[in-house]
Amino acid sequence: MKFILILLIGLISLSISAQELKKGELNKISKLGINTGDLNIYDEKLTNDFREILRANRKRKSNKTVGIILSSLSAISMGLGTALLVTPSESEGHGKAYRDVIGGFMLGTGIIEGGIGIPLLFVSKKRKRERDLLIEKYQ
């Protein structure tokens, strides 16, 4: 019974401290250009807004990274697939058929990767605009 009581008290104190911004979160907010020195960082609305800014920034970074990787892989796959499809072949047997299948597969894979990567880059720009609009409130 004592263990459960201690556990509940620990969880209650954890939820109380979760309402405040941590030092690392404040540093990230400061790096985004918001002066936190003259703001009441214990205000619940301010804390929620700052967490929303950090969430939008985190999503922007992850979408941008994945978008760049997929777009790069798309360009490489499409280039290699096109090169395999258009190079003249000496043989007309199974070798040409396999090369055409592999080239078509690489070209198709590149198109699919581009179809995923490019929209992620656009979403990254959208998240940046959202973040910048939230930052403008506190500048």
Buried (B, 14 or more C-beta within 10 A) or exposed (E): EEEEEEEEEEEEEEEEEEEEBEEEBBEBBEEBEBEBEEBEBEEEEBBEBBEEBBBBBEBBEEBBEBBBEBBEBBBEBBEBBBEBBEEEEEEEEEEEEEBEEBBEEBBEBBEEBBEBBBEBBEBBEBBBEBBBEBBEEBE
